[in-house]
Amino acid sequence: MKINIVGDFFGQTGYANHTRQFANALNKLVEVSMECQKPQDWVKYVNDDELKMLLRNTNDYDVRICITTPTYWKLFWNDDKPFIGVCVWEGDRIPMSWCKILLDNKVSQIWCPSSHTRTAIRNTITEYNNFEQVLGKTFIIPHGVDLNIFYPKQMDRDKRFTFFANKGYRGMKDRGGLQYLFKAFKDEFKSNENVILLVKINTAYGVVNFQKEGELLKLNPNGAQIKLLADNYSYERLNDLYNQCDVFVTTSQAEAFNLPCLEAMACGKPVIATMFGGQSDYVNNSVGWQLETGTSKEVTWDILYEGIEWKEPDIMEIRQKLRYVYEHRDEVINKGNLALSKAKELTWDNSAKLALENIKSISKIK
């Protein structure tokens, strides 16, 4: 079987991370060709297997998988070969403009990374007469983690109790929710307490003036230290960052899957996580601490999310969970061990195997 994958392979976004690691895992099982934009001197940035994928004939395939927003799917499907679209979405509903694309008979299957995204499709598509046809061809193929890249590691680290977050940040209304974590941490912990919040900012989504943001958020100047890291990190260095913390925190307003959360768990770190998003598929109170409360709010500042809601987390609940974790170190160790066990179930290799089973279920594929 020959599979062609379309998507971002070289970027720093979640889409690119997903596409590259999934393609590598699937390429262990079948022959994969990769269709993507290539940067200058791209050969320097790939391994031998990736080089082969990127040099293969992208028109010679049995099935095509498109890892982009549905808006672009019709640029890559045709009448002769099965087409699978990967729908990654964070809100409670998908954009209405996507529905006709998902309903098109040229789409053989729709893959979602989580039950959260599949529910968003169901919440929207039910307004159409033949919505059951879409749900019948929609499957959950979760993202995964490469345990050779992310794993527990003994290393020198800050002696202070360390909370860690890894997310992009574009300001006060950002979906990733770091603004709520900044506020909760600064309000809860004072500068004389033995604690620090380490935050890796993904600059693929832009860089903001944190001093100005701090003023807008009215951060307590006497609060404990927040240290921001805005450099591009290799996987090896990112693994080191996860291993330097005690607990990973994600206060996102909405997520399709939340890869950093799973990467932290693969390093043996328990997580504090909001439950509106794909992370609710694999985060529970055994592997961390759930942030349950919050307020559903319609997104009015982004036309793509028109009529769609995210869930704003409750700052007081975040404060309470941060304080509880800080004062219950025994639970941190125990839940970290369980988090690692759970992460071992959610690998890219397992995702690729599940994907291949779904591909073979299409009648035209042998």
Secondary structure as UniProt FT lines:
FT   STRAND          2..7
FT   HELIX           14..27
FT   TURN            28..29
FT   STRAND          31..35
FT   TURN            40..41
FT   HELIX           42..45
FT   HELIX           48..55
FT   TURN            58..59
FT   STRAND          63..67
FT   HELIX           70..75
FT   STRAND          83..86
FT   HELIX           96..98
FT   HELIX           99..103
FT   TURN            105..106
FT   STRAND          109..112
FT   HELIX           115..125
FT   TURN            126..127
FT   TURN            129..130
FT   HELIX           131..136
FT   STRAND          138..140
FT   TURN            147..149
FT   STRAND          161..167
FT   TURN            172..173
FT   TURN            175..176
FT   HELIX           178..188
FT   TURN            191..192
FT   STRAND          195..201
FT   HELIX           203..205
FT   HELIX           210..217
FT   TURN            221..222
FT   STRAND          225..229
FT   HELIX           235..243
FT   STRAND          247..250
FT   HELIX           259..266
FT   TURN            267..268
FT   STRAND          271..274
FT   HELIX           278..281
FT   TURN            285..287
FT   STRAND          288..291
FT   STRAND          294..298
FT   HELIX           303..305
FT   TURN            306..307
FT   STRAND          309..313
FT   HELIX           315..327
FT   HELIX           329..343
FT   TURN            344..345
FT   HELIX           348..360
FT   TURN            363..364
//
